[in-house]
Amino acid sequence: MSDQAGSAPLVIIGAGGTGGHMFPAAAFADEMRARGWRVGLMSDARGLHYADKFPADWKEEVRAASPNLRKPWTLPVAALKIWGGINAASSTMKRLQPALVAGFGGYPAFPALSAARRRKVPILIHEQNAVLGRVNRAFAGKAAIVASGFPRLDRLPGGVDHHPVGNPVRAPIAAMRDHAYPPTDGDLTVFITGGSQGAKILGDIIPLALANHIPAPLRARLKVVQQVREEQLDQVRAVYDKVQLRHELAPFFSDMPERLAAAHLIIARSGAGTVSEIAAVGRPSILIPLKIAMDDHQNANAEALVDAGAADVVVEDNLYPNLLGELIGVRLGDAEGLKARARAAKETGTVTAASDLADLAEKVCLR
């Protein structure tokens, strides 16, 4: 890590836990560097796993932990880790004198935000979900600005300067915004994704819905592209092979932007990043919120697309092959409806969130 002073201001980003926190932070970091800022990243070992290509001048691993109140015997160790992480982050800030600390959520952001308060460094928070997460919630009342990925932001304290800028999306996703919706007079592509690790329930239910509950003439036009967990590949392949439904299966797709753009219909979880990318590209979707998501935030994330008439939500308790198949058949059987839903999705999306967030960051530093 370089401690050269230089004239360029420094923003330290605190983020981690999952790619859902790290990817928007990376898009923001890209924009800040383009504006001449230096960027540092603070996260724990898990967060830095997602940061190989993170656009930072330096990265620092800080100790962090997520206290589990249901296992009180673990709290002393967690507290020691957190305290050590705060002290390390504070020492770095004392030496490098950042102009701003930006928190993107996840428990690994806690040490950086705590150190910022200790050092009296201005704080900017970005919440990706439609419900303020625990770490961001802890600091929202002291932040100069709280930005969010969706207009709705539950659990926001009163009196906070709130700006719904959207979720920063990666440049390759933004580049797909100008790709026209695919023609609907031939083959129809259904793209199914369950997040970075896949989702077992999607691999269990969706193949049965497509293979057994779609009219045969429509099924003959389908190509299914599905993210499937490694241990489910043979099971899912057998279901599609039995009815000769064309398919492409993989545990992970590295070309997500192209896959989203090529889809006529997307079936997915409603994590903040997924919903924002679907909206940015502008594609119809059926969203299946994760039932155990904290504060039911995946249902809240889906709200904007549903209200715009761009998406349907099927909750896990109602996820039956026959019901899902009927819904998919209705949507794919209405070409004009698909196009209208694609337009509605695009109207809710944005590719300027990183730039708008950078404007807010510079505004904070001018105060």
C-alpha positions as CSV (number, residue, x, y, z in Angstrom):
1,M,0.0,0.0,0.0
2,S,1.3,3.4,-1.0
3,D,1.1,6.2,1.5
4,Q,2.3,8.9,-0.9
5,A,0.4,12.1,-0.3
6,G,-0.2,13.4,-3.8
7,S,-2.7,16.0,-4.6
8,A,-5.5,13.6,-5.6
9,P,-8.1,13.1,-2.9
10,L,-8.6,9.6,-1.5
11,V,-11.8,7.7,-1.0
12,I,-11.8,4.5,1.0
13,I,-14.5,2.0,0.2
14,G,-15.7,-0.4,2.9
15,A,-17.6,-3.4,1.4
16,G,-17.7,-7.1,1.4
17,G,-19.4,-10.4,2.2
18,T,-20.7,-11.1,-1.4
19,G,-20.4,-10.0,-4.9
20,G,-23.7,-8.2,-4.4
21,H,-21.8,-5.6,-2.3
22,M,-18.5,-5.7,-4.2
23,F,-19.7,-5.3,-7.8
24,P,-21.5,-2.0,-7.3
25,A,-18.6,-0.8,-5.2
26,A,-16.2,-1.6,-8.1
27,A,-18.4,0.3,-10.6
28,F,-18.3,3.3,-8.2
29,A,-14.5,2.9,-7.8
30,D,-14.1,2.9,-11.6
31,E,-15.9,6.2,-11.8
32,M,-14.0,7.9,-9.0
33,R,-10.7,6.9,-10.5
34,A,-11.8,8.3,-13.9
35,R,-12.4,11.6,-12.0
36,G,-8.9,11.6,-10.7
37,W,-9.5,10.2,-7.2
38,R,-7.3,7.7,-5.5
39,V,-9.3,4.6,-4.3
40,G,-8.6,2.3,-1.4
41,L,-10.6,-0.8,-0.6
42,M,-11.1,-2.3,2.9
43,S,-12.7,-5.7,3.3
44,D,-12.1,-9.0,5.0
45,A,-10.7,-12.2,3.3
46,R,-14.1,-13.2,2.0
47,G,-14.8,-9.9,0.5
48,L,-11.3,-9.7,-1.1
49,H,-12.1,-13.0,-2.8
50,Y,-14.4,-11.0,-5.1
51,A,-11.8,-8.2,-5.6
52,D,-9.2,-9.7,-7.9
53,K,-10.0,-7.0,-10.5
54,F,-11.3,-4.4,-8.2
55,P,-10.1,-1.0,-9.5
56,A,-8.3,0.3,-6.4
57,D,-4.9,1.8,-5.8
58,W,-4.6,-0.5,-2.8
59,K,-6.5,-3.1,-0.9
60,E,-6.3,-3.8,2.8
61,E,-7.6,-6.9,4.6
62,V,-9.2,-6.0,7.9
63,R,-10.6,-8.4,10.4
64,A,-14.4,-8.5,10.7
65,A,-17.1,-10.7,12.0
66,S,-20.9,-11.0,12.0
67,P,-22.0,-11.4,15.6
68,N,-24.4,-14.3,16.1
69,L,-26.7,-13.5,19.0
70,R,-28.1,-17.1,18.9
71,K,-24.6,-18.4,19.8
72,P,-23.6,-16.0,22.6
73,W,-20.4,-18.0,23.3
74,T,-19.0,-16.8,20.0
75,L,-19.5,-13.1,20.8
76,P,-16.2,-12.4,22.6
77,V,-14.2,-13.7,19.7
78,A,-16.3,-11.8,17.2
79,A,-15.8,-8.6,19.3
80,L,-12.1,-9.0,19.4
81,K,-12.0,-9.4,15.6
82,I,-14.1,-6.4,15.0
83,W,-12.1,-4.3,17.5
84,G,-8.9,-5.3,15.8
85,G,-10.3,-4.4,12.4
86,I,-11.4,-1.0,13.5
87,N,-8.0,-0.2,15.0
88,A,-6.2,-1.3,11.8
89,A,-8.6,0.7,9.6
90,S,-8.2,3.8,11.9
91,S,-4.4,3.5,11.8
92,T,-4.5,3.5,8.0
93,M,-6.9,6.5,7.9
94,K,-4.6,8.4,10.3
95,R,-1.7,7.9,7.9
96,L,-3.5,8.4,4.6
97,Q,-6.1,11.1,5.5
98,P,-9.0,10.1,3.3
99,A,-11.4,12.7,2.1
100,L,-14.3,10.3,2.2
101,V,-15.3,6.8,3.3
102,A,-18.0,5.0,1.2
103,G,-19.8,2.1,2.7
104,F,-21.5,-0.5,0.5
105,G,-22.8,-2.8,3.1
106,G,-21.8,-6.3,4.4
107,Y,-20.3,-6.9,7.8
108,P,-16.7,-6.4,6.4
109,A,-17.7,-2.7,5.9
110,F,-18.1,-2.2,9.6
111,P,-14.5,-1.6,10.6
112,A,-14.0,1.1,7.9
113,L,-17.2,2.9,8.8
114,S,-16.4,2.7,12.5
115,A,-12.9,4.1,11.9
116,A,-14.3,6.9,9.8
117,R,-16.5,8.0,12.7
118,R,-13.6,7.8,15.0
119,R,-11.4,9.9,12.7
120,K,-14.3,12.2,11.8
121,V,-14.1,11.4,8.1
122,P,-17.3,12.1,6.1
123,I,-19.3,9.0,5.4
124,L,-21.3,8.2,2.2
125,I,-23.5,5.0,2.3
126,H,-24.9,3.1,-0.6
127,E,-27.6,0.5,0.1
128,Q,-28.2,-1.9,-2.8
129,N,-31.4,-3.4,-1.5
130,A,-34.8,-1.9,-0.9
131,V,-34.4,-2.5,2.8
132,L,-31.5,-0.9,4.7
133,G,-29.0,-3.7,5.7
134,R,-27.7,-4.1,9.3
135,V,-24.3,-2.4,8.9
136,N,-25.6,0.5,6.7
137,R,-28.5,0.9,9.2
138,A,-26.0,1.3,12.0
139,F,-24.3,4.2,10.3
140,A,-27.1,5.8,8.2
141,G,-28.0,8.4,10.9
142,K,-24.4,9.7,11.0
143,A,-23.8,9.6,7.2
144,A,-23.6,12.8,5.2
145,I,-25.7,11.1,2.4
146,V,-27.5,7.7,2.1
147,A,-27.9,6.6,-1.5
148,S,-29.9,3.6,-2.5
149,G,-30.5,1.2,-5.4
150,F,-34.3,1.5,-5.4
151,P,-36.7,4.4,-4.7
152,R,-38.1,2.3,-1.8
153,L,-35.8,2.1,1.2
154,D,-37.3,0.6,4.3
155,R,-35.7,1.0,7.8
156,L,-34.3,4.4,6.9
157,P,-33.9,6.7,10.0
158,G,-35.7,10.0,10.0
159,G,-33.9,13.1,8.9
160,V,-31.4,11.4,6.6
161,D,-30.4,12.9,3.3
162,H,-31.6,10.1,1.0
163,H,-30.9,9.9,-2.7
164,P,-32.3,6.9,-4.8
165,V,-29.6,6.8,-7.5
166,G,-30.0,3.2,-8.5
167,N,-27.4,0.4,-8.4
168,P,-24.1,0.9,-10.2
169,V,-23.9,-1.8,-12.9
170,R,-20.8,-3.1,-14.6
171,A,-19.8,-1.5,-17.8
172,P,-20.4,-4.7,-19.9
173,I,-24.0,-4.7,-18.6
174,A,-24.5,-1.0,-19.4
175,A,-23.2,-1.7,-22.9
176,M,-26.2,-4.1,-23.5
177,R,-28.8,-1.4,-22.8
178,D,-28.8,-0.4,-26.5
179,H,-29.3,-4.0,-27.7
180,A,-32.8,-4.3,-29.1
181,Y,-35.2,-6.9,-27.7
182,P,-34.8,-10.1,-29.8
183,P,-37.3,-10.9,-32.5
184,T,-40.3,-13.0,-31.3
185,D,-41.3,-14.7,-34.6
186,G,-38.9,-17.6,-34.2
187,D,-37.1,-19.3,-31.4
188,L,-37.6,-18.0,-27.9
189,T,-34.8,-18.0,-25.3
190,V,-35.5,-18.5,-21.6
191,F,-32.6,-17.6,-19.3
192,I,-32.6,-18.9,-15.8
193,T,-30.2,-17.7,-13.1
194,G,-30.1,-18.2,-9.4
195,G,-27.3,-15.9,-8.3
196,S,-23.6,-16.5,-8.0
197,Q,-24.0,-20.0,-6.4
198,G,-27.2,-21.0,-8.2
199,A,-30.4,-22.0,-6.4
200,K,-31.4,-25.6,-5.8
201,I,-35.1,-25.0,-5.8
202,L,-34.9,-23.4,-9.3
203,G,-33.1,-26.5,-10.6
204,D,-35.8,-28.7,-9.0
205,I,-38.9,-26.9,-10.2
206,I,-38.3,-24.9,-13.4
207,P,-37.2,-27.9,-15.6
208,L,-40.4,-29.7,-14.6
209,A,-42.5,-26.6,-15.4
210,L,-40.9,-26.1,-18.8
211,A,-40.9,-29.8,-19.8
212,N,-44.4,-30.8,-18.6
213,H,-46.6,-27.7,-18.4
214,I,-45.8,-25.7,-21.6
215,P,-47.9,-26.4,-24.7
216,A,-46.0,-28.6,-27.1
217,P,-46.0,-26.2,-30.1
218,L,-44.5,-23.4,-27.8
219,R,-42.1,-25.8,-26.2
220,A,-40.7,-26.7,-29.6
221,R,-39.7,-23.1,-30.1
222,L,-37.9,-22.8,-26.8
223,K,-34.2,-22.8,-26.0
224,V,-33.4,-22.9,-22.3
225,V,-30.2,-21.4,-20.9
226,Q,-30.0,-22.3,-17.2
227,Q,-27.5,-21.9,-14.4
228,V,-27.6,-25.2,-12.5
229,R,-25.6,-26.3,-9.5
230,E,-23.0,-28.8,-10.3
231,E,-24.7,-31.6,-8.4
232,Q,-28.0,-31.0,-10.3
233,L,-26.6,-31.0,-13.8
234,D,-27.4,-34.6,-14.7
235,Q,-30.9,-34.4,-13.1
236,V,-31.9,-31.3,-15.0
237,R,-30.4,-32.5,-18.3
238,A,-32.4,-35.7,-18.0
239,V,-35.7,-33.8,-17.6
240,Y,-35.0,-31.7,-20.7
241,D,-33.7,-34.6,-22.8
242,K,-36.8,-36.6,-22.1
243,V,-39.0,-34.1,-24.0
244,Q,-36.2,-33.0,-26.5
245,L,-36.2,-29.4,-25.1
246,R,-33.1,-27.6,-26.3
247,H,-31.0,-26.5,-23.5
248,E,-27.6,-25.2,-22.4
249,L,-26.7,-25.8,-18.8
250,A,-23.7,-24.5,-16.7
251,P,-22.9,-23.9,-13.0
252,F,-21.7,-20.4,-14.0
253,F,-21.9,-18.1,-17.0
254,S,-19.0,-15.7,-17.5
255,D,-20.9,-13.9,-20.3
256,M,-23.9,-12.7,-18.3
257,P,-24.3,-9.4,-20.2
258,E,-24.7,-11.2,-23.5
259,R,-27.0,-13.9,-21.9
260,L,-29.3,-11.2,-20.5
261,A,-29.5,-9.4,-23.8
262,A,-30.3,-12.5,-25.8
263,A,-33.2,-13.6,-23.5
264,H,-36.9,-13.2,-24.3
265,L,-37.7,-14.0,-20.7
266,I,-35.6,-14.2,-17.6
267,I,-36.4,-16.3,-14.5
268,A,-34.3,-15.3,-11.5
269,R,-33.9,-14.6,-7.9
270,S,-34.5,-10.9,-7.0
271,G,-31.2,-9.9,-5.5
272,A,-30.5,-6.2,-5.9
273,G,-27.8,-6.8,-8.6
274,T,-29.9,-9.1,-10.6
275,V,-33.0,-6.9,-10.6
276,S,-30.9,-3.8,-11.5
277,E,-29.2,-5.6,-14.4
278,I,-32.5,-6.9,-15.8
279,A,-33.8,-3.4,-15.7
280,A,-30.7,-1.8,-17.2
281,V,-30.8,-4.2,-20.1
282,G,-34.6,-4.1,-20.3
283,R,-36.0,-7.7,-20.3
284,P,-39.2,-9.2,-19.0
285,S,-38.8,-11.4,-16.0
286,I,-40.4,-13.8,-13.5
287,L,-38.8,-13.2,-10.1
288,I,-38.6,-15.8,-7.3
289,P,-37.5,-14.0,-4.1
290,L,-35.3,-15.9,-1.7
291,K,-37.7,-16.9,1.1
292,I,-35.1,-16.6,3.9
293,A,-33.6,-13.3,2.8
294,M,-33.2,-11.0,5.7
295,D,-36.1,-8.5,6.2
296,D,-37.7,-10.1,3.1
297,H,-35.6,-7.6,1.0
298,Q,-35.8,-9.7,-2.2
299,N,-39.6,-9.2,-2.3
300,A,-39.0,-5.5,-1.8
301,N,-36.4,-5.4,-4.5
302,A,-38.9,-6.8,-7.1
303,E,-41.5,-4.2,-6.3
304,A,-40.4,-1.6,-8.9
305,L,-40.4,-4.0,-11.8
306,V,-43.7,-5.5,-10.8
307,D,-45.4,-2.1,-10.4
308,A,-44.1,-1.1,-13.8
309,G,-45.7,-4.2,-15.4
310,A,-42.3,-5.6,-16.3
311,A,-42.1,-8.6,-14.0
312,D,-44.1,-11.2,-12.2
313,V,-43.3,-12.5,-8.7
314,V,-43.8,-16.1,-7.6
315,V,-43.0,-16.6,-3.9
316,E,-41.3,-19.9,-3.0
317,D,-44.4,-21.2,-1.1
318,N,-46.3,-21.0,-4.5
319,L,-43.6,-22.4,-6.6
320,Y,-45.3,-25.5,-8.2
321,P,-44.4,-26.8,-11.7
322,N,-47.9,-26.6,-13.0
323,L,-48.5,-23.0,-11.8
324,L,-45.1,-21.8,-13.0
325,G,-45.5,-23.5,-16.3
326,E,-48.9,-21.9,-16.9
327,L,-47.5,-18.5,-16.2
328,I,-44.4,-19.0,-18.4
329,G,-46.7,-20.2,-21.2
330,V,-49.0,-17.1,-20.9
331,R,-46.0,-14.8,-21.0
332,L,-44.1,-16.4,-23.9
333,G,-47.4,-16.8,-25.9
334,D,-48.0,-13.1,-26.0
335,A,-45.3,-11.5,-28.2
336,E,-46.6,-8.0,-27.9
337,G,-46.9,-8.4,-24.2
338,L,-43.3,-9.4,-24.0
339,K,-42.2,-6.4,-25.9
340,A,-44.2,-4.1,-23.7
341,R,-42.7,-5.7,-20.6
342,A,-39.2,-5.2,-22.0
343,R,-39.9,-1.5,-22.6
344,A,-41.3,-1.1,-19.1
345,A,-38.3,-2.8,-17.5
346,K,-35.9,-0.5,-19.4
347,E,-37.8,2.5,-18.2
348,T,-37.2,1.5,-14.6
349,G,-33.5,0.8,-15.2
350,T,-30.5,3.1,-15.2
351,V,-26.8,2.9,-16.2
352,T,-25.9,6.3,-14.7
353,A,-25.9,5.2,-11.0
354,A,-22.1,5.1,-10.7
355,S,-21.8,8.6,-12.1
356,D,-24.7,10.0,-10.0
357,L,-23.1,8.4,-6.9
358,A,-19.7,9.9,-7.7
359,D,-21.5,13.3,-8.0
360,L,-22.8,12.8,-4.5
361,A,-19.4,11.8,-3.2
362,E,-17.9,15.0,-4.5
363,K,-20.8,17.0,-3.2
364,V,-20.1,15.6,0.3
365,C,-16.4,16.7,0.1
366,L,-17.4,20.2,-1.0
367,R,-19.5,20.8,2.1
